[in-house]
Amino acid sequence: MIKSTKKLIVTIITAAMLVSTSIGVFAASNDGWTEAQKTAAASNGEWEKWCKEWETIKSNPTQMSLTPGRNERELNFAWYSKNTEAKSGIKISKSKDMSSSKDLSVRSEAAVNGYVSNKATATGLDKNTTYYYSYQVNGKWTDATPYNTKNTDSFSFMFVGDPQIGSSSENVVTGDSKEQGQDNAVRNDSFNWNNTLNTALKANPNISFIISAGDQIQSRDKKTPSKTYDKNEIEYAGYLSPKALKSIPVATTIGNHDAPSGNYSFHFNNPNASELGKTEAGGGYYYSYGNALFIVLNTNNYNIAEHKQLIEKAVAENKNAKWRIVTIHQDIYGSGEHSNEPEVVNLRYSLIPILEENQIDVVLTGHDHTYSRSLMLKGGKEDKAKTITEDEFESYIEGKTPVDNKYSQYLTSIEDKNSTKSKAVDNNVVDPKGILYMTANSSSGSKYYDLVTKQQAYIAARWQEDTPTYSTITIKDKTFSIDTFRTDTGAKIDNTFTITKTK
């Protein structure tokens, strides 16, 4: 798959004009990004304060990682400890002084060089209750950290895309003349990531959990996948640095940057973790919360039969779930640079029958660092006579092959005009046929891609102004609503969109 770091500006005119006109394809050398120290959040000494704090964080891989449990009554923990220490422990209590605490069973395995990955699960949690947990670091118990369970009859969660901590490493900060490199890039991106979470949680304090559409970090060795690759541990330190993440779980998706490294599986304790769809980072998983079922696929593995098997297993075990939400990394119905790539399009047409057969309501995606919301879509089919290869596509976008009628027909064929089951003006669809596909913009500003010049027929709304964004999704008995905000002003970038089920 093409993983270009270029901004691609593809100009497509009507087929009639293409017959007689030569259309150019242009590329610029740099992607957009957010320079942290130039943001409003960095004022009043906040940037300098963070730079000092970062020096204590960057070499510390022992930070806690929370993940949703199998259901709302469970919470999963994962953390590193040094392999020279005695086995680490964790306990949970309803009291801040940790009186009457319960020791949780800890599962440990060798992780990256010098460290052990520890995992535990708290069960039997009551709703609307404050719990406290403490775990061992360097042989000492940490201060009690709160975790608040919520009401599951009506609940909200946050949806973010591609923190990709460290991705701004090749960018040059104001006043400098050379690339900032990994250390400073992680410092930059983590500051923005912290700001996004703090901004979102200040405005939405009752969020139950977060869903990340993948690419938590940047660095990996694509050619040599490894269980013990550790050159991205500084990026995981930055990703896990927000204080907010100590008290709210994140259901992470395996992105193409996460997939080749085994330490993803060491940092995250995913519920119902499966070998299906596995890469070095792990496979798919699923969990329930309230009246909703959440299924997370590792679509960096193209074994569609295994993804089908996982979806069917999750659905069979949660037959009463009113809402079914799938998260994958690749934006199979997006509007950014990756959305027209043949490999992403092929993944789309492979998954559509499975998603529709299992009555999935919503698919949440990332990968393209742009925001888009689809129409309600059903029945998209590939026109195999008009497909092109990945090599052909790359030749077009790099300008090696002039844009011609073949390329135009390919782009038109993958717009799936006949699959749209709603209109762009419909912000509240009732008992819809089809699936909603959402693509999240960058949540950290580590990298932004451009929207493709020609908006696809399946897109209802899209946005890119090189500003981090986040979405809040609220699920009630009969409604699923989504709002998306920019982090700098708090303004909404799209209308509230709601799916209503009366049946």
N, C-alpha and C positions, 0 to 999 in steps of 0.2 A: 504494500500500500504506500502511496505517495505521502510522505511526511514532510512536505515542503515548509520551510520557514519564510517563504516569500509571501507577499501580498499579491494575489492574482486578480487582475482586472480583466474579466472576459466579456467582451462586447458582442452581443448576439443581436442581429437584426432579423427581420422576417425572412422566411425561406425564399420568397420571391426576390428580395434584394440580394440575398446571398448568392444567387445564381450568377449575378453580374457584377458583384462587388467583392473586393478582397477585404476581409475584416482582420485587423491585427489583434494579437494577444500580447498584453504587456505585463511585466512583473517588476515590482520594486523590491529592494534588498532587505528592508526591515519591516517587522511586524510592529504594531502599536503596543505600548506598555504604559504602566502607570509608575512614574518616579515618585516613590513614597515621600521623600523629603519635601516635595513640591505640593503635597496635598494639604488641605485644611486640617486634616487630622494630625499632621505632623507639627502644627504650630504650638506656641506656648511651651516649648521645650520638650514636647512629647517625642519627637524624633531622637533628640539627644539622649533622653531617658531610655528609649528602646535600644539604641546602639550600645549603651552600657549594659543593659540587661541581656542583650544578645550574647555578649561574651561569656555569660554564665550558662547560657542555654545550649549553644551550638555543639558542644562536645558531650552533651548529656542525653543519651538515648533511653533513659530510664523513666521517661514521662508516661503517665497513665493514658490508655486509650480505651474509651467506652464505646460499646456497640450494642444495639438493641438485642434483647434476648429472643427466644423463640416466640414469645408472646409478651403482652404488656406486664405480666407478673414476673418477668425475668430481666436481668441486666447482665451483660457480659463485660469482662475486664481482660485487658492484656497489658503487660509491662515487661521491661527488661530488668534483669539484675546481673551483676558480675558473676562469672562462673567460678570465681574464687570464694564466693560467699556461701554460707549455708542456704538451704532451700528457702526461698522467699515466701511470705505469708500475706494474707489479706483477711480483714474482718469487716463486718457490717453491723450497724446498730441504729436504733431509732433515737439514740441520745448522742448529743455532741461530745460528751465526755467519754463516749464509747463504752459506757457501762452496759452490762448484759449483751455484749456484742456476740456475734456468731462468727466463728472461723469458717471460711469457705475452703472447699477442696481445691487445691492448686495442681494444675497439670503443667509440667515444665519440659522443655526440649532445648537442645543446643541451637543457638541462633548464629548471628554473625560473630566473627572472631572476638573472643573474650567475654561474650554475653550469653545469657540464657533467656529464652522467652517463656513467660509465665502467663497462664490463662486460668480464669475462674468464672463461675456463674452464680449470681444471687437469684434465688427462686422464692416463690410465695410472697412476692411484694404486694402490699395493699395499695389501692389507688388513692390519690390525694394525700399522700403521706411523705414526710421528709425523712430520709435516711442519711446516714453518714458512713463513709468507708475510710479505712486507713490501711496502707500496705507498707511493706518493708523495702527501704532503699539504703544500701550500705549498712545493713544490719539494724537500722533504726526505723521506728514506725513514723510515718508521715502524719502531719496534722490532719484532723478529721475533715473530710471534704463532703459537702452536702450533695444529695441527689434527690430531687423532688419528683415523685410519680404524679401523674395527671389523671383527670377524668377522661375516660375513653369513650363515653357516649357521643361526645363531640370533641374533636381534637384538631390541632394544627401541627404541621411540621414544615421545616425549611428545606428548600431545594436549591442546591448550588452546583456549579459546574467548574471543572478543571482548575483547582487551586494551583496545580503544577508548580509547586514551590521550587525556585531555582531556575525557572525558564528564562528569566531576564538576564542571564549571565553574559550574553553577547552584546548587551546594550551598554551605551556610554552615558554616564550620569552627567548632569550639567556641570561645566567647569573642568571636566576631565578630558583626557584625550585617548583613553584606552578602555577596552571592555572591562566591566566591573568584576567579572569572574564569579565563581560559585558562591564563595562566602558572602560577599556583599549582595549578590543577587538573592540569596536565601534570606538575608537580613531584610532586604527591600520587600520581597514578596510576602514574607511572614508578617511584616508590619501591616501591610494592606489586608492580608487574610484576617489578622486580629481585628482590624477596623471593621471589616464586613460583618464578622460574627457579632461584635459588640454593638454595632449599629442595628443589626437585625433583631437581636435579642432585647435591646432597649425598647424598640418599637413593638416587639412581639414577645413579651416575657413568658407567655404560657406555651411556647413551642415544646412539643413532646420529644422530638428527635430531629436529626438532620439527615437528608439524603444527599450524597455527593455522587455526581455522575461519572467520576473517575479521573485519573491522572492527578493523584494527590501530590506526586513529586515529578521531577524532571528527568534525572539521570538514570540510565540503564545501559546495559550492553546487549543490543539487539541481536548481535551475531552469536553471542555465547551466553544464553540464559544460564543463570546460576542461583542456587539456593543460598549461597553465602556472599553474594555480591554486596559490598558495603559502602561503595563510594557515594551512595545517596542517603546515608544515615544522617548527615547534617541536614538534608532536606526533610527527612521525617522529623527531626528535632524541631525544625521550623514549623512544619505542618501541625505538630502536636503542641506547639508552644502556647496557643491561646488558653487563658485561664478558663474561658467559657467551656472548653472541651473537657474539662475535668468534671463537669456536672451535667453534661448533655451528651447522649450517645449519637454516633454517626454511623449510618449504614453506607459504607463506601463501596463503590463499584470499581472493578479492576479495569483501568484504562490501558492503552497501548504502552504508556510509559511505566506503568506499574507491573505489567504482565510478565516481563522476563526475569524479575528479581524475586527470590524467595522471601526476602525480608518483609514484603507486604503481609505474608501469612504469619509472620512473627509479631507484627505490630497490631493486627486486627483479629479479634476473636468472633468470627461471623457465626450466626445461628444456623442450625441445620446445614452446616458446611458440607458441600458435596464434592466428589471427585469428577462430577459431570462438567464438561466444558473446561477442563483444567489446563492451566499453563503453569509455569514455575511459581507464580504468585498464588495459585489456588483455583478453585472452581466456583460454580454458582452457589447460591444459598437463598433462603426464604424465611419469612417470619410473618406473624400476624399482629395486628394492633387494632383493638376495637372491632369494628365491622369490616376491616380491610385486610387484604392479603397482599404482601409485598414480595416480589420475586426479582432477584438480582442475577443477571447472567454475565458470564465472562465471554463476551463475543469476540475477544481476540483469538479464541479457539473457534475455528469455523466448522466444528462438528455439530451440524444442525440437529442430527438425531439425538445427541446428548442434551441439547438445549430443550428439545421437545419433551424428552423424558423427565427433565427436572420440572418443567412447567406443569406437566400432567401430574406428577407426584405431589407438587405443592397444592394444586387445585383439588386433587382427590382428598388430601388431608384437611382441607379448609373449605368444604362444600358450602358452608353457610355464610361465607364472606360475601358481603354485598358489593364491595369494590375490589377490583383486581388491578394492581399497578405493577408494571414491569419496568426495571431500570437496566439500561445497557449503556455502554460508553459511546459507540458510534452513532452519529446522528442520521439515521436511515431516512428520515423525512425532514432534514434541516435545510438551511439556506445559506450556509457558509461555504468556505473553500473546499472542504472535504465532501460536501453533500452530493456532488455530481460524480465522484470517483467511482469507477466500475466496481471496485471491491466493496464499497459501502452500499452501492445500489444492489449488487448481487446478494449481500447480506439481507437487505430489505425484502427482496422477493422470496428469499428462503424462509424468512421468519413470518411474513404476513399470514400464510395459511395457518400456522401454529397459533399465532396470537389471536386470530379471529375464531378459530375452532374452540379455543379455550375462553372466549368471551372476555378478553382483556379490555379494560376500560381506557387506560392511559399508559403511554410509554414515555418515560423520562430519559433523556439522552444528554450527552455533552459533546466533547471532541472538537467542536468547531468554534469555540470561544466567541460565539455570537448568540443573540437571543432570537428564537423563532417559535411560533405557535402554529400548528397546522389546523386545517379544517378537520371536521370529523371525516375519517377516511375508511373506506372498505372496498375490498376487491381489487386492489392494485395488482396488475399483471405485467410481467416483463414481455416486451416486444423483442424477441430474440433476433429477429431479422435486422434490428437497428442497434444492437449492442456493439461496443467497441472494446478493445483490450485495454489493460492498464498501461501498457507501453504506448499505445496509440493516444490515449488520453494525455499522458505525460508529454508526448510530442506536441500535441495541440497547445497545452497550457504554457509550455516553455517557448512556443513560437517557432519550433523547428518545422512543424507542418502548418501551412496556412489554414485558417478556419474555412471549412467548406460545407457543402450540403450534407455530407455524411455526419459531420460533427453536429450540425444543427438538428438533423433528424434524431440523433441520439439524445440530445438534450430535451427535445420536444417529447420523445417517447417516454422519458422517465419523469415527466411532470404528472402523470397519472390523472389527467383531467376527468376521466370517467369514474374515478374512485371517490370523488368528493361528495359528501353527504350532508353538507351544511354550507352556509354562506358566511363570508367574512364579517357581515354586519350582525350575525347571530352571536351575541355574547352570553346567551342563556339557552342552551339546547336541551330539549325535554325528550326523554326516552330515545336518545339518538341511535342511529345505526352507525356502526363504525367505531374507530379508535382515535383518541386525541394523542398527538405526538408533540412533546415539548422539548426544545433544545435550550440548555442553559448557557448563558454568556460566562466569561471568566469571572470568578468570584474574588480573585486576588489582583487582577491586572498584570499578572506576570507576562501575559501575551494575549493580544487580540488579533483575530482574523477579520478580513473584510467579508461583507455579504457579497454573494454573487450578484453581478449587475442586473441580470434578469430575474425578477422574483418568480418562483415557480408557482404553477397553478394551484398546487396543494397548500400553499402558505396563506394563512389568515392574517398574521401580523409578524413583523420582524423588526429588529432594532440593533444598532451598533454605534455607539458614540464613545468608544474607548474609555469606558468607566465601569468599574466592578458593579455587578448587580446580584441580587438574590431574589428568590420567590418564596412566598408563604402559601401553603396549601391547607385548606380547611375541609375536613370531611365530617359530614353529619349523616344522619340516617338516610336522607334522600338527596343530598347535594354534595358535589365535589367542586370547590371553588379555588381559583388560583389568581394571585396578584404578584406582580413583579416590580421591584423597586431599584433605583440607582442608589448607591451608598453615599454619594457626596451630598445630595440635596434631599434624599428621601422621597423624591417624586416617583410616581408610578410611570412606567414606560409602556404600559399596555392597559387596556380596559380589563376590569375584573371579568374572568371567564368562568362560567358555571355550567356543570352538567347536572341535570335534575332527573332523578328516576322516580316515577310515580308507580311503577309496577313492582 
